[in-house]
Protein backbone atom coordinates (compact mmCIF):
# COMPACT_ATOMS: atom_id res chain seq x y z
CA UNK A 1 0.00 0.00 0.00
CA UNK A 2 1.20 3.52 -0.74
CA UNK A 3 3.08 5.13 2.14
CA UNK A 4 1.20 8.24 3.19
CA UNK A 5 2.94 10.44 5.76
CA UNK A 6 1.87 13.83 7.02
CA UNK A 7 3.94 16.41 8.83
CA UNK A 8 1.88 18.31 11.35
CA UNK A 9 2.51 20.56 14.28
CA UNK A 10 1.09 19.18 17.51
CA UNK A 11 -0.68 21.71 19.68
CA UNK A 12 -0.59 21.04 23.41
CA UNK A 13 -4.13 21.88 24.30
CA UNK A 14 -7.10 20.47 26.11
CA UNK A 15 -10.66 20.60 24.87
CA UNK A 16 -13.09 22.60 22.83
CA UNK A 17 -16.85 22.40 23.25
CA UNK A 18 -16.67 19.06 25.01
CA UNK A 19 -19.70 17.25 26.32
CA UNK A 20 -20.77 17.66 29.93
CA UNK A 21 -19.41 14.19 30.68
CA UNK A 22 -15.98 15.18 29.38
CA UNK A 23 -16.22 18.33 31.46
CA UNK A 24 -16.79 16.30 34.60
CA UNK A 25 -20.53 16.80 34.44
CA UNK A 26 -20.18 20.52 35.14
CA UNK A 27 -20.51 22.76 32.16
CA UNK A 28 -22.67 25.62 33.37
CA UNK A 29 -22.04 28.20 36.03
CA UNK A 30 -24.14 31.26 36.76
CA UNK A 31 -22.26 34.51 36.36
CA UNK A 32 -23.86 37.29 38.36
CA UNK A 33 -22.21 40.10 36.42
CA UNK A 34 -23.48 38.90 33.06
CA UNK A 35 -26.58 37.07 34.28
CA UNK A 36 -25.88 34.24 31.89
CA UNK A 37 -24.28 30.80 31.82
CA UNK A 38 -20.52 30.49 31.98
CA UNK A 39 -19.03 27.59 30.07
CA UNK A 40 -16.24 25.69 31.81
CA UNK A 41 -13.22 24.68 29.75
CA UNK A 42 -10.03 22.72 30.24
CA UNK A 43 -6.73 24.54 30.73
CA UNK A 44 -5.53 24.23 27.15
CA UNK A 45 -8.57 25.75 25.50
CA UNK A 46 -7.07 29.05 26.56
CA UNK A 47 -3.85 28.06 24.80
CA UNK A 48 -5.76 27.64 21.55
CA UNK A 49 -7.32 31.07 21.96
CA UNK A 50 -3.94 32.56 22.85
CA UNK A 51 -2.57 31.19 19.58
CA UNK A 52 -5.50 32.74 17.72
CA UNK A 53 -4.97 36.06 19.47
CA UNK A 54 -1.28 36.00 18.66
CA UNK A 55 -1.99 35.46 14.98
CA UNK A 56 -4.69 38.13 14.85
CA UNK A 57 -2.20 40.70 16.16
CA UNK A 58 0.13 39.79 13.32
CA UNK A 59 -2.73 39.81 10.81
CA UNK A 60 -3.83 43.37 11.57
CA UNK A 61 -0.25 44.63 11.68
CA UNK A 62 0.42 43.09 8.28
CA UNK A 63 -2.81 44.71 7.01
CA UNK A 64 -2.06 48.15 8.45
CA UNK A 65 -1.97 49.80 5.03
CA UNK A 66 -5.44 48.51 4.11
CA UNK A 67 -8.37 50.90 4.36
CA UNK A 68 -10.32 48.39 6.43
CA UNK A 69 -10.14 44.86 7.85
CA UNK A 70 -12.84 42.30 8.64
CA UNK A 71 -13.04 39.53 11.25
CA UNK A 72 -15.73 36.83 11.03
CA UNK A 73 -16.48 34.51 13.96
CA UNK A 74 -18.89 31.93 12.60
CA UNK A 75 -19.69 29.96 15.78
CA UNK A 76 -19.05 32.39 18.59
CA UNK A 77 -20.37 30.42 21.54
CA UNK A 78 -20.86 31.76 25.05
CA UNK A 79 -19.70 35.24 26.00
CA UNK A 80 -18.75 34.07 29.48
CA UNK A 81 -16.22 31.28 29.91
CA UNK A 82 -14.18 30.11 32.87
CA UNK A 83 -11.23 27.86 33.58
CA UNK A 84 -12.56 24.51 34.79
CA UNK A 85 -9.95 24.14 37.52
CA UNK A 86 -9.34 27.69 38.72
CA UNK A 87 -12.63 29.41 37.91
CA UNK A 88 -10.68 32.24 36.29
CA UNK A 89 -12.37 33.88 33.29
CA UNK A 90 -11.28 32.91 29.79
CA UNK A 91 -11.67 35.59 27.14
CA UNK A 92 -13.53 34.24 24.16
CA UNK A 93 -12.49 34.58 20.54
CA UNK A 94 -14.73 37.57 19.83
CA UNK A 95 -13.37 39.53 22.78
CA UNK A 96 -9.83 38.81 21.64
CA UNK A 97 -10.62 39.94 18.11
CA UNK A 98 -12.10 43.19 19.42
CA UNK A 99 -9.02 43.74 21.62
CA UNK A 100 -6.59 43.24 18.72
CA UNK A 101 -4.25 46.17 18.15
CA UNK A 102 -4.23 47.54 15.50
CA UNK A 103 -7.97 46.93 15.63
CA UNK A 104 -10.12 45.21 13.06
CA UNK A 105 -12.35 47.75 11.33
CA UNK A 106 -15.34 45.49 11.85
CA UNK A 107 -15.89 42.36 13.94
CA UNK A 108 -18.83 40.11 13.03
CA UNK A 109 -20.00 37.30 15.30
CA UNK A 110 -22.66 34.69 14.60
CA UNK A 111 -24.28 32.56 17.30
CA UNK A 112 -27.13 30.07 16.97
CA UNK A 113 -28.38 30.34 20.56
CA UNK A 114 -30.44 33.49 21.03
CA UNK A 115 -29.61 33.95 24.72
CA UNK A 116 -25.88 33.51 24.08
CA UNK A 117 -26.01 35.94 21.16
CA UNK A 118 -27.77 38.57 23.25
CA UNK A 119 -25.35 38.06 26.15
CA UNK A 120 -22.41 38.40 23.76
CA UNK A 121 -23.80 41.63 22.32
CA UNK A 122 -24.42 43.11 25.77
CA UNK A 123 -21.02 42.19 27.16
CA UNK A 124 -19.03 43.37 24.14
CA UNK A 125 -21.01 46.62 23.82
CA UNK A 126 -20.05 47.43 27.42
CA UNK A 127 -16.38 46.57 26.93
CA UNK A 128 -16.02 48.07 23.45
CA UNK A 129 -18.71 50.77 23.16
CA UNK A 130 -17.16 52.61 20.21
CA UNK A 131 -16.37 49.61 18.03
CA UNK A 132 -18.03 48.47 14.82
CA UNK A 133 -19.36 45.17 16.16
CA UNK A 134 -22.14 43.07 14.63
CA UNK A 135 -23.88 40.05 16.18
CA UNK A 136 -25.91 37.80 13.90
CA UNK A 137 -28.40 35.45 15.55
CA UNK A 138 -29.03 32.13 13.83
CA UNK A 139 -27.33 29.41 11.81
CA UNK A 140 -24.02 30.71 10.47
CA UNK A 141 -24.58 28.73 7.26
CA UNK A 142 -27.56 30.97 6.56
CA UNK A 143 -26.64 34.21 8.29
CA UNK A 144 -22.99 34.65 7.24
CA UNK A 145 -23.48 34.23 3.45
CA UNK A 146 -26.54 36.49 3.65
CA UNK A 147 -24.59 39.12 5.57
CA UNK A 148 -21.65 39.04 3.16
CA UNK A 149 -23.98 39.50 0.20
CA UNK A 150 -25.66 42.41 1.97
CA UNK A 151 -22.50 44.36 2.76
CA UNK A 152 -21.20 43.69 -0.76
CA UNK A 153 -24.21 45.58 -2.10
CA UNK A 154 -24.17 48.31 0.56
CA UNK A 155 -20.44 49.01 0.26
CA UNK A 156 -18.41 46.99 -2.23
CA UNK A 157 -15.21 48.26 -0.62
CA UNK A 158 -15.57 45.54 1.99
CA UNK A 159 -14.68 42.98 -0.66
CA UNK A 160 -11.19 44.49 -0.86
CA UNK A 161 -10.66 44.29 2.90
CA UNK A 162 -8.18 41.75 4.30
CA UNK A 163 -10.51 39.26 6.02
CA UNK A 164 -10.11 36.47 8.55
CA UNK A 165 -12.68 33.81 9.50
CA UNK A 166 -12.58 31.69 12.65
CA UNK A 167 -14.73 28.55 12.39
CA UNK A 168 -14.70 26.99 15.87
CA UNK A 169 -17.18 24.20 15.17
CA UNK A 170 -17.69 21.20 17.44
CA UNK A 171 -18.06 18.38 14.97
CA UNK A 172 -19.70 19.02 11.60
CA UNK A 173 -21.80 22.15 11.89
CA UNK A 174 -20.25 24.08 9.02
CA UNK A 175 -21.33 23.57 5.41
CA UNK A 176 -18.92 23.45 2.50
CA UNK A 177 -21.03 26.00 0.66
CA UNK A 178 -20.48 28.39 3.57
CA UNK A 179 -16.71 27.90 3.50
CA UNK A 180 -16.81 28.49 -0.25
CA UNK A 181 -18.73 31.75 0.09
CA UNK A 182 -16.47 32.99 2.87
CA UNK A 183 -13.34 32.10 0.89
CA UNK A 184 -14.58 33.84 -2.26
CA UNK A 185 -15.88 36.97 -0.53
CA UNK A 186 -12.92 39.14 -1.50
CA UNK A 187 -12.60 40.40 -5.07
CA UNK A 188 -9.42 41.14 -7.04
CA UNK A 189 -7.63 44.38 -6.19
CA UNK A 190 -6.58 47.01 -8.72
CA UNK A 191 -3.53 44.90 -9.59
CA UNK A 192 -5.78 41.96 -10.42
CA UNK A 193 -4.58 39.96 -7.40
CA UNK A 194 -7.38 37.87 -5.91
CA UNK A 195 -6.83 37.07 -2.24
CA UNK A 196 -9.16 34.84 -0.25
CA UNK A 197 -10.46 35.22 3.27
CA UNK A 198 -7.92 33.61 5.57
CA UNK A 199 -9.50 30.71 7.42
CA UNK A 200 -8.92 28.89 10.69
CA UNK A 201 -11.16 25.82 10.90
CA UNK A 202 -11.61 23.45 13.83
CA UNK A 203 -11.81 19.96 12.33
CA UNK A 204 -13.03 17.36 14.83
CA UNK A 205 -11.43 14.23 13.43
CA UNK A 206 -11.89 12.38 16.75
CA UNK A 207 -15.54 13.45 16.96
CA UNK A 208 -16.49 12.20 13.50
CA UNK A 209 -16.10 8.45 14.30
CA UNK A 210 -18.18 8.90 17.45
CA UNK A 211 -20.86 10.82 15.59
CA UNK A 212 -21.05 8.09 12.97
CA UNK A 213 -20.94 4.99 15.18
CA UNK A 214 -21.33 5.96 18.82
CA UNK A 215 -18.95 6.82 21.64
CA UNK A 216 -16.43 4.09 20.84
CA UNK A 217 -16.39 4.92 17.11
CA UNK A 218 -16.58 1.22 16.22
CA UNK A 219 -16.45 1.09 12.38
CA UNK A 220 -18.40 -2.19 12.40
CA UNK A 221 -21.46 -0.59 13.96
CA UNK A 222 -24.24 0.79 11.74
CA UNK A 223 -23.56 4.31 10.53
CA UNK A 224 -25.85 7.10 11.71
CA UNK A 225 -27.34 8.26 8.37
CA UNK A 226 -28.30 11.72 9.60
CA UNK A 227 -24.79 12.38 10.86
CA UNK A 228 -23.29 10.99 7.65
CA UNK A 229 -25.32 13.54 5.70
CA UNK A 230 -23.85 16.27 7.91
CA UNK A 231 -20.37 15.07 6.95
CA UNK A 232 -21.39 15.12 3.27
CA UNK A 233 -22.47 18.72 3.69
CA UNK A 234 -19.33 19.73 5.57
CA UNK A 235 -17.04 18.31 2.88
CA UNK A 236 -19.31 19.20 -0.02
CA UNK A 237 -18.69 15.70 -1.36
CA UNK A 238 -19.14 12.02 -0.50
CA UNK A 239 -15.44 11.26 -1.04
CA UNK A 240 -14.98 10.72 2.69
CA UNK A 241 -17.28 7.68 2.51
CA UNK A 242 -14.61 5.81 0.55
CA UNK A 243 -12.21 6.45 3.44
CA UNK A 244 -14.84 5.14 5.86
CA UNK A 245 -15.21 2.04 3.71
CA UNK A 246 -11.46 1.51 3.94
CA UNK A 247 -11.68 1.69 7.72
CA UNK A 248 -14.62 -0.73 7.80
CA UNK A 249 -12.68 -3.23 5.69
CA UNK A 250 -9.65 -3.01 7.95
CA UNK A 251 -7.51 -1.31 5.32
CA UNK A 252 -6.97 1.75 7.51
CA UNK A 253 -6.14 1.87 11.20
CA UNK A 254 -8.03 4.15 13.56
CA UNK A 255 -5.36 6.84 13.39
CA UNK A 256 -4.89 6.45 9.64
CA UNK A 257 -8.53 6.96 8.82
CA UNK A 258 -8.68 10.08 10.97
CA UNK A 259 -5.58 11.48 9.28
CA UNK A 260 -7.13 10.73 5.91
CA UNK A 261 -10.18 12.75 6.93
CA UNK A 262 -7.94 15.71 7.77
CA UNK A 263 -6.03 15.24 4.53
CA UNK A 264 -9.24 15.26 2.48
CA UNK A 265 -10.35 18.55 4.03
CA UNK A 266 -6.96 20.13 3.33
CA UNK A 267 -7.00 18.77 -0.23
CA UNK A 268 -10.40 20.27 -0.93
CA UNK A 269 -9.49 23.62 0.62
CA UNK A 270 -6.47 23.85 -1.66
CA UNK A 271 -7.73 22.16 -4.84
CA UNK A 272 -11.40 23.15 -4.81
CA UNK A 273 -11.36 26.52 -3.02
CA UNK A 274 -7.94 27.50 -4.32
CA UNK A 275 -6.05 28.21 -1.11
CA UNK A 276 -2.30 28.20 -1.70
CA UNK A 277 -1.45 26.53 1.61
CA UNK A 278 -3.12 24.69 4.48
CA UNK A 279 -1.44 24.03 7.82
CA UNK A 280 -2.81 21.36 10.19
CA UNK A 281 -2.33 21.88 13.92
CA UNK A 282 -2.96 18.74 16.01
CA UNK A 283 -4.63 19.51 19.34
CA UNK A 284 -4.27 16.62 21.83
CA UNK A 285 -5.73 15.95 25.24
CA UNK A 286 -3.45 15.86 28.24
CA UNK A 287 -2.80 12.16 27.56
CA UNK A 288 -1.36 13.00 24.15
CA UNK A 289 -4.21 11.57 22.04
CA UNK A 290 -5.25 13.98 19.31
CA UNK A 291 -8.65 15.51 19.98
CA UNK A 292 -9.01 17.61 16.84
CA UNK A 293 -7.04 19.58 14.26
CA UNK A 294 -7.05 23.28 13.59
CA UNK A 295 -6.62 23.79 9.85
CA UNK A 296 -5.29 27.16 8.79
CA UNK A 297 -5.86 28.07 5.13
CA UNK A 298 -4.13 31.00 3.51
CA UNK A 299 -3.41 32.46 0.10
CA UNK A 300 0.26 32.84 0.94
CA UNK A 301 2.54 30.37 -0.83
CA UNK A 302 3.93 29.19 2.49
CA UNK A 303 2.26 29.60 5.87
CA UNK A 304 5.33 31.28 7.30
CA UNK A 305 3.71 34.27 8.91
CA UNK A 306 1.29 32.51 11.19
CA UNK A 307 3.61 29.68 12.13
CA UNK A 308 6.64 31.82 12.82
CA UNK A 309 4.64 34.41 14.73
CA UNK A 310 2.78 31.92 16.92
CA UNK A 311 5.65 29.53 17.55
CA UNK A 312 8.10 32.25 18.51
CA UNK A 313 5.87 33.20 21.45
CA UNK A 314 4.76 29.68 22.37
CA UNK A 315 7.47 28.58 24.79
CA UNK A 316 6.98 31.15 27.52
CA UNK A 317 3.20 30.80 27.34
CA UNK A 318 3.32 27.05 27.90
CA UNK A 319 5.76 27.29 30.78
CA UNK A 320 3.53 29.85 32.48
CA UNK A 321 0.48 27.66 31.96
CA UNK A 322 2.29 24.63 33.34
CA UNK A 323 3.11 26.58 36.49
CA UNK A 324 -0.40 27.96 36.79
CA UNK A 325 -2.26 24.70 36.19
CA UNK A 326 0.37 22.31 37.66
CA UNK A 327 -0.22 19.71 35.00
CA UNK A 328 2.73 17.44 35.60
CA UNK A 329 2.08 15.13 32.68
CA UNK A 330 2.78 17.92 30.23
CA UNK A 331 6.42 17.22 29.48
CA UNK A 332 6.74 19.27 26.32
CA UNK A 333 9.64 21.70 26.36
CA UNK A 334 9.12 23.34 23.01
CA UNK A 335 6.05 25.42 23.82
CA UNK A 336 2.41 25.26 22.87
CA UNK A 337 3.34 23.12 19.90
CA UNK A 338 5.47 20.00 19.50
CA UNK A 339 7.78 21.03 16.71
CA UNK A 340 10.49 19.16 14.88
CA UNK A 341 14.04 20.42 15.63
CA UNK A 342 14.49 21.75 12.11
CA UNK A 343 11.36 23.86 12.58
CA UNK A 344 12.75 25.35 15.78
CA UNK A 345 16.05 26.03 14.07
CA UNK A 346 14.20 27.76 11.27
CA UNK A 347 12.41 30.00 13.75
CA UNK A 348 15.63 30.78 15.60
CA UNK A 349 17.26 31.74 12.30
CA UNK A 350 14.15 33.77 11.43
CA UNK A 351 13.85 31.93 8.14
CA UNK A 352 10.81 30.29 6.66
CA UNK A 353 9.72 26.68 6.82
CA UNK A 354 6.91 24.70 5.27
CA UNK A 355 4.82 21.59 5.79
CA UNK A 356 3.96 18.88 3.31
CA UNK A 357 1.09 19.58 0.96
CA UNK A 358 -1.98 17.34 1.26
CA UNK A 359 -1.95 14.11 -0.70
CA UNK A 360 -4.62 13.09 -3.23
CA UNK A 361 -7.62 11.66 -1.36
CA UNK A 362 -7.30 8.03 -0.29
CA UNK A 363 -9.03 5.51 -2.53
CA UNK A 364 -9.95 1.87 -2.16
CA UNK A 365 -7.46 -0.40 -3.92
CA UNK A 366 -8.60 -1.71 -7.28
CA UNK A 367 -9.28 -5.42 -7.02
CA UNK A 368 -7.56 -7.33 -9.79
CA UNK A 369 -9.57 -10.24 -11.23
CA UNK A 370 -8.09 -13.64 -10.49
CA UNK A 371 -6.50 -15.31 -13.54
CA UNK A 372 -8.84 -17.78 -15.24
N, C-alpha and C positions, 0 to 999 in steps of 0.2 A: 504493500500500500504506500502511496506517496507520503513522504515525510512532510508534515506541515507544522512549522514552528513559528510562534509569535513572540515578539519582544515587547513586553509591556512594562510599565512602571507600576509598582505595587504601592498603593496608598494605605498607610497605617491608620485606619479609621474604624468606626464602630458600626453604627446603624443609621438607617434612614427610613422613616415612616414604617417602623416595625409594628407587628401586631401587639396587642396588649399582653399576650402570653410572653412574647420575646422581651417586652418591657417589664417583666416581672408582675404583670397584672395591674400595673399602675400607669395609666397613660393620661390621666386628666387631673389637673389640680386647679382649684379656683384661685384666680388672681384678683385681689380686691381692687387694685388700682385700675385694671382694665375691665373688670367685671366680665371676664370671659375665661374659657378654659385655657390652661397652659399645658402644652404637650411636653412630655418628659423624654429626653433623648440620652443616648449613651455618650461617653466622653469624646468619642472621635467624630461624631457628627459635627461638632464645632470645628474640628480640624478641616473637614471638607469645606465648610463655609469660610474658614480662614483662607484656604487655597483659592476659593472663588473671589473673595475680597481682594486678595493680593493680585490676582490677574486683572480684576476690574480697574484697580488703580493704574496698572500698566496700560490697559486699554484706553482709558480716557486721556492719559498723558500722551500716548502715541497718536491720539485723535485730536490733539489740542488745536490744530490748525483748521479743523472742520467747523463749519458754521453751527452745527448741532450734532448731538449724539442721542441714541435711543437704546434703552434697556427694556427687554421684555422678560417678564417672569411668568411662565405659563401655568404653573401649578404652585401658587404661592404658599398655601398652607396657613397654619395658625400664626397670628401676630405675636403671640406670647408663648415662649418656649423656655424650658429650664433644663439644667443639667440634672440627670437622673440621680446622681450620687450626692452632689453638693447643694442642689436647689438653686444654684446661681443662674441668672438669666442668660439665655443664648440669643444673640441677635440674629434675626432671620435674614434670608437672602435679600428681601426687599429693603430692609433697613440698611443693610450694608451697601446696596446699590445707591440708595439715597445719600449715604454718608461719603461716597467716593469723592475724592478730590484730585484733579478737577472734577466737577460734578457732571453727571449726565444731564443733558438738556431736558429730557423727559424720561420718567420711569413709569412703566405700565405693568400692572400686576393683574393676574386673572385668578379667581378662586371660585370653585364650584359651590362651596358651602356659604349660604347667605350670611349667617351669623359671623363666620370667620372673615368674610369679605368686609362686612361692616366694621368689625373690630379692627381689622387691618387699616381701613380708611381712617377711622377715628384716631388710632394710635399714631399713625404716620403724619396726619394733619397737625397733630399737637407737636410732634418732634420736628417736623419740617414744614412749617406753615407757609413759607414763601415758594415752595418748590412746585414744579409742574409734575404732578403725580396723579395717575389715573388708575382706578380700580374697576375692573370688569367683573361682574357677577355672572357665573354660569360656566358651561363647559368650554374649556379653552379651544377645543377643536371647532367650535362654532364662533365664539366671541373674538378670538385673536384674528382669524382671517377676515372677519367682518370689520373689525377695527382697522386693520391695515388697509383694507380697501377704502374705508371712509376717510382716513387721513391722507391717502393718496389723492383723493378727489379734492379735499379741502385745501391741501397745501402739498403740492407734488415735491417740494423741496425735501420733505422727509425721506423720500426714496434715495436721496444722495447721502443721507446721514450714516456714518459708521454705526452699525447696530449689533447688539449682542443679545442672544436669547438663552435663558437658563430653563431647562426642561427637567425639573426634579420630580419625575414620575415615580410611582411605587413599583408598578409591574408592567402594565401595558395599556396605560390610559391615553397615550398620545397616538394620533393617527398619522400615517405617512403623508397624506394630503396636507395636513397641517404643517409638518416639517418642510414640505415642498414649498408651500406658500410663504413660510417664514424665510426660507433660504433665498427665494427669488424676489423678496420684497424690494431690494435695492435695484436701481436702474444704472446703466452705464454713466460714468461721469463725462465731462467735456472732452476727455482724452479717449473716450471709447472703452475705458477699462470698467469691466463689470465685476464688482465685488459682491459677495454674498453676506448675509447676516451670519456672524460668527455664532457657533452653537456649542452648548455644553449640555449633553444629554445623559441622564441617569439611565443605565440599561441594566435591568434586574435579571441577569442571567441565572442567578440561583433561585429567583422567584418563579421563573417560567416553568421549570419542571414541576414545582409544587402546584402551580395554577392549573397545569394540564392533568396531573395524575394524583393530586393529594399531597399531604405534608411530606411524605417520604420520596416523592418524585419518582416512584417506581414506573419505569417505561413499559412494563408489561400490564399495567392497569389500564382500563378503558380511558380514553382521552375525553376530557370535558369539552364538548363541541362548542359551547358558548365562549369558553376561554380561548379555544383554538381560533375562533373567528376574530377575537380581539387581537391575537398575534398576527393574523393575516392583515388586519387593518393597520397595525403598527408598522409592519414591514412594507405594506403596499404590494405584497406578493405572497404566493404560497410556497416559495422556494424553501423556506425553513422546514416544511413538512418532510422534505426529502432527508434533511438532517435528522429529524425525529425518527424517521423510518430506519436510518442507519443505526441509531441508538437502540431501537426496538429489536433489531436483528443482531445486536451484539457487535456491530462493526465499529462502534465508537464507545469509548469509555465515558463515564459520567463527566469527567473534566473535559474530555475532548469535545463532547457534544455541546457543552456550554461555551467553550472557546469558539466553536464553529458558529454558534449563534451570534457571538460578538463580532466575529469576522464578517458574517453576512451583513450585519448592520453597517459596519465600516465600509464594506465593498459598495453597498447601495448608496451610502452618503457620497462616496467619491465618484462612482461610475454613473449613477443615475441623477444625483443632484449636482454633481460637478465640483464638489469641494476638492481642493488640491491636496489636502492632508487631513488625516484623522489620527488622533492620539488616544489610545485606550489607557485609562488609569484604573488599576485593580484595587478595589476597596475591600479589605478583609475584616473579619471579626477579630476579636482579641486572640482567638486560637489559631489565627493565620489562614483559615478557610475563606476564600473569596466570597463576599456577599453580593457585590454588584460591580459593574464597571461604570466609570464616567468616561464618556466618549466626547472628546473635543474635536470639532470640525472647523477648519479655517480655510481661507482662500490663499494663505501664504504657502509657498512651495514647501517649506519645512516649518514645523511647529516650534521654532526656536524661541520665539518671544515668550509664549506662555510657560514653556518648560523651564527655560533659564530663569525667568523672573520668579516663578513659584519655588523651584528647587533651591535657589540661592538663599531663600529665607526660611527654608523648611527646618533645618537642623535645630536652631534655637527654639523654635516653636514647639517641636516635639519634646525637647528636653524639659521645657517649662511645663508642658502638659503632663509629662511623666512624674514630675515632682508634685504637681497639683493633685493629680488623680491617684498617684501611688500604685500604678498598675505595673507590678513587677514582671509580669510575663512579657511585657513589651521590651524586647532586647535589641531592637533596631538602633543603630548608631548613626544612620545616615540622614535621619530627619523624617518628615512626614511621608516620604516615599522610600521604598527600597529601590536603589538605583545601582546599576552595574558600575564597577570602578571606572570604566572608560567614560561613562556619562559624567561622573563626578569630576574626573580630570578635565573633561570638556568645559564644565562649568567653571572650574578653577582657572582655566586658561581663558575664560570668557570667549570661547569659540562655540560654534554651533554643533548640534548633534541631531540625529534623526532616528526614527524607528522604522521598522519594516512596514512596507505597504501591505494592505490586506490582500489575501490570496483569492483566486476565483472561488466562488461558493462550492462547498463540498457536494459531491454527487455520488450516488450509489454506483458501485462498480458494475460494469456491463458483463452480464453472464454469457460466457462463451458456450455455444452448443457443444455437447459431447460428440466426438467423432463417431460416425455411423459404423 
